[in-house]
Amino acid sequence: MLAAGLWSGTAKASDADAPPSIGALKQLSFEELMNVEVTSVSRRPEKLSETASAIQVVTGEEIHRSGATSLPEALRLAGNLEIQQINTAQWAISARGFDAPLSNKLLVLIDGRTVYTPLFSGVFWDIQDVMLEDLDRIEVISGPGATVWGANAVNGVINVTSKNSKDTTGLLVAAGDGTELHGFGAIRYGAAISPKVHFRVYGKYTGRESTLLATGRNPGNDWGQTQGGFRLDAATSDNDLFTLQGDLYESTIDLAGPKDLVTHGANLLGRWSHVVSSDSDFKLQVYADRVHRDSAASFNDTLTTYDVDFQYRLAVGSRQNVVAGAGYRSVEDNFRSGSIGLRPERTSLETLSAFVQDEIALIPDELHLALGTKLEHNDYTGLEVQPSVRLAWKVQENQTIWAAVSRAVRTPSRVDRDYYIPPISYGSPNLESEELIAYELGYRTQLRDRLTLSVSSYFHDYDRIRSIEPANPGASLPLVFGNGQEGSTYGVEISSEYRVTDAWHLRAAVSELRVRIRPKPGSFDLSAGQSEAADSKHHFLLRSSWDLSKQVQFDATARAVSRVENPSAATPGYGELDLRLAWQASNQLEVAIVGQNLLHDRHPELGVVSARQEIGRSVYGKILWRY
């Protein structure tokens, strides 16, 4: 009921936030690709091959060639995520277990802006739209990242990064139509105001047909979103980079009632990056984000977030690199009830945080130790401490073994504390944070000039998992939220890339996952975590990118998952195939045809069995013109 209601080194500052361009990434050798710098693990650039974390990078070029038309579809290219589509606009996305319609243990950042909602500590994926052509990369960490990113970075971190506006000059127009996509289009224009100041503006629209029930009946949940925005990058000196960007959007989902679910919002972000010296730099970021979500049958919510974040990096001698920072976030929420109640309806929540991480070269260029912790104070549970220890051993030039131990917490949401449907169920003002102690071990290597391999294993130990308990022993109603469950997840993630030839590139990923949830002594919740986790044990991904000629590209993505065994959301396993054939008619014009979910007319991925919707086969054509 709740889920249904809610869904209805020395560096110039000008280069500090700009990873290698997509064109450059396409030309890199595998050795160079392994040395590409990522920033999500320690909030400073470090080589991908030497990170003490399970991280995968999806480039903008891969997203373009996959034929993805939304951010969740692009995230399917990361082999260390669980992604299940619920219906036209709703998705369940997690890492290392606890995937569910209201997944709440994954932190998602879009250009540094946190997009989870404090309503349920998760993400409303129907409004997370981006101009995919402007994405530089998506970095995906499976495993906790709370030491540098804070609460809710429990099972993973998704960091979506768009290109610097100097890399998107000129005019781009994209348009298409298809069987499930009932019309989409985008336009973007970028230019230089001066040699060191660039900007771009964009607008886009996407419309999607409703998914169907197993009976073939149309539940009427067509979805459409219109969005526009801008970005400006100013390199005012060799040491300073200023970025200002914002978005404005409106999304509509048809509902089987007198009124649709309408969401509109806007955000504005500013960031200043400054290089102090060859040994130090800092970054100051400020943003405001406002979302209004109106579902007449369930609720009307206006959420406004203000966030300030500062971080400073300092190299101490030749063997230490310290990154520290502090942040403040204020959230104002006005929730007016329909069928779902929150009490009080209007509230203001504040979070104060500070973190420090020290990376020590125990043996230069061979053995590195990273120690750090995050201190975070929230209005619900007070002070939370989230430390980690990470060790990376470069066994040989092309082999790294890493290990980590971390603590992370999932802080209570408004639903956890303030939810009520009298006389049936209530939230709990005494609910504590869910706690994770994670143990990780990984190996990363370049086996040959054209082959790489990464293996990550983990054991996650959870305590105080949310439970549903009777308010009064012996009575069936009312029910309240508690911290009466504990459990564990464990598994292995394997990914590999093989460049068969200069024109043919393969990427594969396999993962095994086990989830165990049980009641703690004294708990009356016997659900075994059915409302918290609806996971598949086995996941497989194989992607092929093949340049048939200089003008013709052929891409294929195969994926398979085993059945979801959760009794309340039991779903059969499935395998699917996406294909894309593109013709580069000229330097300016590209024409593509894309087929998605081609192996079945329809298949279910997740949902309550009695009302589960199925994802249909889709074919669409797209024209992309650059000038």
Residue pairs with C-beta under 8 A, 6 or more apart in sequence:
1 421
2 102
2 340
2 415
2 419
3 100
3 101
3 102
4 611
5 295
5 297
5 298
5 299
5 338
5 339
5 340
6 102
6 119
6 120
6 298
6 299
6 340
6 415
7 86
7 90
7 101
7 124
7 126
8 253
8 255
8 261
8 295
8 297
8 298
9 45
9 278
10 275
10 278
11 45
11 275
11 281
12 235
12 238
12 239
12 275
13 235
13 237
13 238
13 239
13 240
13 241
13 273
13 274
13 275
13 281
14 196
14 235
14 238
14 241
16 241
16 273
16 275
16 281
16 283
17 164
17 241
17 243
17 271
17 273
18 136
18 163
18 164
18 166
18 167
19 36
19 37
19 39
19 136
19 137
19 161
20 28
20 36
21 136
21 163
21 167
22 59
22 60
22 61
22 64
22 136
22 163
25 33
25 36
25 59
25 61
26 61
28 36
29 449
30 446
30 449
30 450
30 451
30 452
30 497
30 499
31 398
31 446
31 449
33 48
33 452
33 497
34 47
34 48
34 49
34 398
34 444
34 446
34 452
35 47
35 48
35 49
36 47
36 48
36 57
37 45
37 46
37 47
37 48
38 45
38 46
38 47
38 48
38 51
38 55
38 57
38 139
39 45
39 46
39 139
39 159
40 55
40 139
40 141
40 145
40 157
40 159
41 51
41 52
41 53
41 55
41 141
41 145
41 148
42 51
42 148
42 323
42 357
42 359
42 370
43 148
43 149
43 311
43 323
43 325
43 357
44 313
44 321
44 323
48 55
48 57
49 398
49 400
49 444
49 446
50 368
50 392
50 394
50 400
51 392
51 402
52 368
52 370
52 390
52 391
52 392
52 402
52 403
52 404
52 442
53 141
53 143
53 145
53 390
53 402
53 404
53 440
53 442
54 80
54 141
54 142
54 143
54 440
54 442
54 454
54 456
54 458
54 493
55 139
55 140
55 141
55 142
56 78
56 79
56 80
56 139
56 140
56 142
56 454
56 495
56 509
57 137
57 138
57 139
57 140
58 74
58 75
58 77
58 78
58 137
58 138
58 140
59 136
59 137
60 132
60 133
60 134
60 135
60 136
60 137
60 163
62 77
62 543
62 545
63 74
63 77
63 132
63 135
63 138
64 132
64 133
65 545
65 553
65 555
65 580
65 582
66 73
66 74
66 76
66 77
66 543
66 555
66 557
66 578
66 580
67 555
67 578
67 579
67 580
67 592
67 594
67 596
67 622
68 74
68 76
68 77
68 132
69 132
69 181
69 184
69 206
69 620
70 129
70 206
71 125
71 128
71 129
71 130
71 132
71 160
72 83
72 85
72 91
72 93
72 125
72 128
73 596
74 132
74 135
74 138
75 81
75 83
75 93
75 138
75 140
75 158
76 83
76 541
76 557
76 559
77 541
77 543
77 557
78 138
78 140
79 493
79 495
79 507
79 508
79 509
79 510
79 511
79 539
79 541
80 95
80 140
80 142
80 156
80 456
80 493
80 495
80 509
80 511
81 93
81 94
81 95
81 140
81 142
81 156
81 158
82 92
82 93
82 94
82 95
82 97
82 99
82 513
82 535
82 536
82 539
83 91
83 92
83 93
84 91
84 92
84 93
84 99
84 534
84 561
84 564
84 605
84 606
85 91
85 605
85 606
85 615
86 92
86 101
86 605
86 606
86 607
86 613
87 210
87 211
87 219
87 221
87 607
87 613
88 208
88 209
88 210
88 211
88 221
88 222
88 223
88 253
89 125
89 126
89 208
89 221
89 223
89 251
89 253
90 101
90 125
90 126
91 125
92 99
92 100
92 101
92 103
92 534
92 606
93 99
93 103
93 106
93 123
93 125
93 158
94 100
94 103
94 105
94 106
94 155
94 156
94 535
95 106
95 140
95 141
95 142
95 143
95 155
95 156
96 142
96 143
96 155
96 156
96 458
96 460
96 489
96 491
96 513
97 155
97 460
97 489
97 491
97 513
97 515
97 533
97 535
98 104
98 105
98 155
98 489
98 515
98 532
98 533
98 535
99 533
99 534
99 535
99 606
100 531
100 532
100 533
100 534
100 569
101 534
101 606
101 607
102 120
102 122
103 122
103 123
104 120
104 121
104 122
104 152
104 410
104 413
105 121
105 152
105 154
105 155
105 156
105 410
105 434
105 436
106 116
106 122
106 123
106 152
106 153
106 154
106 155
106 156
106 157
106 158
107 114
107 116
107 145
107 149
107 150
107 152
107 153
107 154
107 156
107 157
107 158
108 114
108 115
108 116
108 123
108 128
108 157
108 158
108 160
109 115
109 149
109 157
109 158
109 159
109 160
110 128
110 130
110 160
111 160
111 161
111 162
111 245
111 269
112 269
112 271
112 285
112 287
112 309
113 267
113 269
113 287
113 289
113 307
114 305
114 307
115 123
115 128
115 289
116 122
116 123
116 152
117 123
117 124
117 291
117 303
118 303
118 331
118 333
118 349
118 413
118 414
119 301
119 303
119 333
119 335
119 413
119 414
119 415
120 413
120 414
120 415
120 416
121 152
121 410
121 411
121 412
121 413
121 416
124 263
124 291
124 293
126 223
126 225
126 251
126 253
126 263
127 225
127 249
127 251
127 263
127 265
127 291
129 204
129 206
129 225
129 227
129 249
129 251
130 160
130 162
131 162
131 186
131 188
131 202
131 204
131 229
133 172
133 174
133 186
133 188
133 624
134 162
134 163
134 168
134 188
134 200
134 202
135 160
135 161
135 162
135 163
136 161
136 162
136 163
136 164
136 167
137 161
138 158
138 159
138 160
138 161
139 157
139 158
139 159
139 161
140 156
140 157
140 158
140 159
141 156
141 157
141 158
141 159
142 155
142 156
142 456
142 493
143 155
143 156
143 404
143 406
143 438
143 440
143 456
143 458
144 153
144 154
144 155
144 156
144 386
144 388
144 406
144 407
144 408
144 436
144 438
145 153
145 156
145 157
145 408
146 152
146 153
146 154
146 374
146 386
146 388
146 406
146 407
146 408
146 409
147 355
147 357
147 372
147 373
147 374
147 386
147 387
147 388
147 406
148 323
148 325
148 355
148 357
148 372
148 374
149 157
149 374
150 327
150 351
150 353
150 355
150 374
150 376
150 386
151 351
151 376
151 378
151 384
151 386
151 408
151 409
151 410
151 411
151 433
152 410
152 411
153 408
154 408
154 409
154 410
154 434
154 436
155 436
155 460
162 231
164 198
164 233
165 190
165 198
165 199
165 200
165 231
165 232
165 233
166 192
166 198
166 233
168 188
168 190
168 200
169 190
169 191
169 192
169 198
169 200
170 189
170 190
170 191
170 626
170 627
171 187
171 188
171 189
171 625
171 626
171 627
172 186
172 187
172 188
172 189
172 624
172 625
172 626
172 627
173 185
173 186
173 187
173 624
173 625
174 184
174 185
174 186
174 187
174 622
174 623
174 624
174 625
175 184
175 185
175 186
175 622
175 623
176 183
176 184
176 185
176 620
176 621
176 622
176 623
177 183
177 184
177 620
177 621
178 594
178 618
178 619
178 620
178 621
179 209
179 616
179 617
179 618
179 619
179 620
180 208
180 209
180 596
180 616
180 617
180 618
180 620
181 206
181 207
181 208
181 209
181 618
181 620
182 207
182 208
182 209
182 222
183 205
183 207
184 204
184 205
184 206
184 207
185 204
185 205
186 202
186 203
186 204
186 205
187 202
187 203
187 204
188 200
188 201
188 202
188 203
189 200
189 201
189 202
190 198
190 199
190 200
190 201
191 198
191 199
191 200
192 198
193 199
196 234
196 235
196 236
197 232
197 233
197 234
197 235
198 232
198 233
198 234
199 230
199 231
199 232
199 233
200 230
200 231
201 228
201 229
201 230
202 228
202 229
202 230
203 226
203 227
203 228
204 226
204 227
204 228
205 224
205 225
205 226
205 227
206 224
206 225
207 222
207 223
207 224
208 222
208 223
208 224
209 222
209 616
210 218
210 219
210 220
210 221
210 222
210 223
210 254
211 219
211 221
211 613
211 614
211 615
211 616
212 218
212 219
212 602
212 613
212 614
212 616
213 219
213 611
213 612
213 613
213 614
214 604
214 612
214 614
219 256
219 613
220 254
220 255
220 256
221 253
221 254
221 255
221 613
222 253
222 254
223 251
223 252
223 253
223 254
224 251
224 252
225 249
225 250
225 251
225 252
226 249
226 250
226 251
227 247
227 248
227 249
227 250
228 247
228 248
228 249
229 245
229 246
229 247
229 248
230 245
230 246
231 243
231 244
231 245
232 242
232 243
232 244
232 245
233 241
233 242
233 243
234 241
234 242
234 243
235 241
236 242
238 275
239 274
239 275
239 276
240 272
240 273
240 274
240 275
241 272
241 273
241 274
242 270
242 271
242 272
243 269
243 270
243 271
243 272
243 273
244 268
244 269
244 270
244 271
245 268
245 269
246 266
246 267
246 268
246 269
247 266
247 267
248 265
248 266
249 264
249 265
249 266
250 262
250 263
250 264
251 262
251 263
251 264
252 260
252 261
252 262
252 263
253 260
253 261
254 260
255 261
255 295
255 297
257 296
257 297
258 296
259 294
259 295
259 296
259 297
261 293
261 294
261 295
262 293
262 294
263 291
263 292
263 293
263 294
264 291
264 292
265 289
265 290
265 291
265 292
266 289
266 290
267 287
267 288
267 289
267 290
268 287
268 288
269 285
269 286
269 287
270 285
270 286
270 287
271 283
271 284
271 285
271 286
272 283
272 284
272 285
273 281
273 282
273 283
274 281
274 282
274 283
275 281
276 282
278 315
279 314
279 315
280 312
280 313
280 314
280 315
281 312
281 313
282 310
282 311
282 312
282 313
283 310
283 311
284 308
284 309
284 310
285 307
285 308
285 309
285 310
286 307
286 308
286 309
287 305
287 306
287 307
288 304
288 305
288 306
288 307
289 304
289 305
289 307
290 302
290 303
290 304
290 305
291 301
291 302
291 303
291 304
292 301
292 302
292 303
293 299
293 300
293 301
293 302
293 303
294 300
294 301
295 338
296 338
297 338
297 339
298 338
298 339
298 340
299 335
299 336
299 337
299 338
299 339
299 340
299 342
300 335
300 336
300 338
301 333
301 334
301 335
301 336
302 333
302 334
303 331
303 332
303 333
303 334
304 331
304 332
304 333
305 329
305 330
305 331
305 332
306 329
306 330
307 327
307 328
307 329
307 330
308 327
308 328
308 329
309 325
309 326
309 327
310 325
310 326
310 327
311 323
311 324
311 325
312 323
312 324
312 325
313 321
313 322
313 323
314 321
314 322
314 324
315 321
315 322
316 322
318 361
318 364
319 360
319 361
319 364
320 358
320 359
320 360
320 361
321 358
321 359
322 356
322 357
322 358
322 359
323 356
323 357
323 359
323 372
324 354
324 355
324 356
324 357
325 354
325 355
325 356
326 352
326 353
326 354
326 355
327 351
327 352
327 353
327 354
328 350
328 351
328 352
328 353
329 350
329 351
329 353
330 348
330 349
330 350
331 348
331 349
331 350
331 351
332 347
332 348
333 346
333 347
333 348
333 349
333 414
334 345
334 346
335 342
335 345
335 346
335 414
336 345
337 345
339 421
340 419
340 421
341 419
341 420
341 421
341 422
342 414
342 415
342 418
342 419
342 420
343 418
343 420
344 418
347 414
347 418
349 378
349 379
349 380
350 378
350 379
351 376
351 377
351 378
351 379
352 376
352 377
353 374
353 375
353 376
353 377
354 374
354 375
355 372
355 373
355 374
355 375
356 372
356 373
357 370
357 371
357 372
357 373
358 370
358 371
358 372
359 368
359 369
359 370
360 368
360 369
360 370
360 371
361 367
361 368
362 368
362 369
365 394
366 393
366 394
367 391
367 392
367 393
367 394
368 391
368 392
369 389
369 390
369 391
370 388
370 389
370 390
370 391
370 392
371 387
371 388
371 389
372 387
372 388
373 385
373 386
373 387
373 388
374 384
374 385
374 386
374 387
375 383
375 384
375 385
376 383
376 384
376 386
377 383
377 384
378 384
378 411
380 411
380 412
380 417
380 431
380 433
381 409
381 411
381 412
381 432
381 433
384 409
384 411
384 433
385 407
386 406
386 407
386 408
386 409
387 406
387 407
388 404
388 405
388 406
388 407
389 404
389 405
389 406
390 402
390 403
390 404
390 406
391 402
391 403
391 404
392 400
392 401
392 402
393 400
393 401
393 402
394 400
395 401
398 445
398 446
399 443
399 444
399 445
399 446
400 443
400 444
400 445
401 441
401 442
401 443
402 440
402 441
402 442
402 443
402 444
403 440
403 441
403 442
404 438
404 439
404 440
405 437
405 438
405 439
405 440
406 436
406 437
406 438
406 440
407 435
407 436
407 437
407 438
408 435
408 436
408 438
409 433
409 434
409 435
409 436
410 433
410 434
410 436
411 433
412 431
412 432
412 433
415 427
416 427
416 428
416 431
416 466
416 481
417 427
417 428
417 429
417 431
418 427
419 425
419 426
419 427
419 481
420 426
420 427
422 478
423 477
423 478
424 477
424 478
424 479
425 468
425 477
425 478
425 479
425 480
426 471
426 478
426 479
426 480
426 481
427 480
427 481
428 480
428 481
428 482
431 466
431 481
431 482
431 483
432 464
432 483
433 464
434 462
434 463
434 464
434 465
434 466
434 483
435 462
435 463
435 464
436 460
436 461
436 462
437 460
437 461
437 463
438 458
438 459
438 460
438 461
439 458
439 459
439 460
439 461
440 456
440 457
440 458
441 456
441 457
441 458
442 454
442 455
442 456
442 457
443 453
443 454
443 455
444 452
444 453
444 454
444 455
445 452
445 453
445 454
446 452
447 453
450 498
450 499
450 500
451 496
451 497
451 498
451 499
452 496
452 497
452 498
453 494
453 495
453 496
454 493
454 494
454 495
454 496
455 492
455 493
455 494
456 492
456 493
456 494
457 490
457 491
457 492
457 493
458 489
458 490
458 491
458 492
458 493
459 488
459 489
459 490
460 488
460 489
460 490
461 488
462 486
462 487
462 488
462 489
462 517
463 486
464 483
464 485
464 486
465 483
465 484
465 485
465 486
465 487
465 517
465 529
465 532
466 481
466 482
466 483
466 485
466 532
467 481
467 482
467 483
467 484
467 485
467 519
467 523
467 525
467 527
468 479
468 480
468 481
468 482
468 525
468 527
468 531
469 479
469 480
469 481
469 482
469 484
469 523
469 524
469 525
470 476
470 477
470 478
470 479
470 480
470 524
471 477
471 478
471 479
471 480
473 524
482 523
482 525
483 520
484 519
484 520
484 522
484 523
484 524
484 525
485 517
485 518
485 519
485 520
485 523
485 525
485 529
485 532
486 517
486 518
486 520
487 515
487 516
487 517
487 518
487 529
488 515
488 516
489 513
489 514
489 515
489 516
490 513
490 514
491 511
491 512
491 513
491 514
492 511
492 512
493 509
493 510
493 511
494 509
494 510
494 511
495 507
495 508
495 509
495 510
496 507
496 508
496 509
497 505
497 506
497 507
497 508
498 505
498 506
498 507
498 508
499 505
499 506
500 506
503 546
503 547
503 548
504 544
504 545
504 546
504 547
505 544
505 545
505 546
506 542
506 543
506 544
506 545
507 541
507 542
507 543
507 545
508 541
508 542
508 543
509 539
509 540
509 541
510 538
510 539
510 540
510 541
511 538
511 539
512 537
512 538
513 535
513 536
513 537
513 538
513 539
514 537
515 529
515 533
515 535
517 528
517 529
517 532
517 533
518 528
519 525
519 526
530 566
530 567
530 568
530 569
531 568
533 566
534 564
534 566
534 568
534 569
534 571
534 606
535 564
535 566
536 561
536 562
536 563
536 564
536 573
537 562
537 565
538 560
538 561
538 562
538 573
539 559
539 560
539 561
539 562
540 558
540 559
540 560
540 561
541 557
541 558
541 559
542 557
542 558
542 559
543 555
543 556
543 557
543 558
544 555
544 556
544 557
545 553
545 555
546 553
546 554
546 555
547 553
548 554
550 584
551 583
551 584
551 585
552 581
552 582
552 583
552 584
553 580
553 581
553 582
553 584
554 579
554 580
554 581
554 582
555 579
555 580
555 581
555 582
556 577
556 578
556 579
556 580
557 577
557 578
557 579
558 575
558 576
558 577
558 578
559 575
559 576
560 573
560 574
560 575
560 576
561 573
561 574
562 573
563 570
563 571
563 572
563 573
564 570
564 571
564 606
568 608
568 609
569 606
569 607
569 608
569 609
569 612
570 609
571 604
571 605
571 606
571 607
571 612
572 604
574 600
574 603
574 604
574 605
575 599
576 596
576 597
576 598
576 599
576 600
576 603
577 595
577 597
577 598
577 599
578 594
578 595
578 596
578 597
578 598
579 594
579 595
579 598
580 592
580 593
580 594
580 595
581 592
581 593
582 590
582 591
582 592
582 593
583 590
583 591
583 592
584 590
585 591
587 626
588 625
588 626
588 627
589 623
589 624
589 625
590 623
590 624
590 625
591 621
591 622
591 623
591 624
592 621
592 622
592 623
592 624
593 619
593 620
593 621
593 622
594 619
594 620
594 621
594 622
595 617
595 618
595 619
596 617
596 618
596 619
597 603
597 615
597 616
597 617
597 618
598 617
600 617
601 616
601 617
602 614
602 615
602 616
602 617
603 614
603 615
604 612
604 613
604 614
604 615
605 615
606 612
607 613
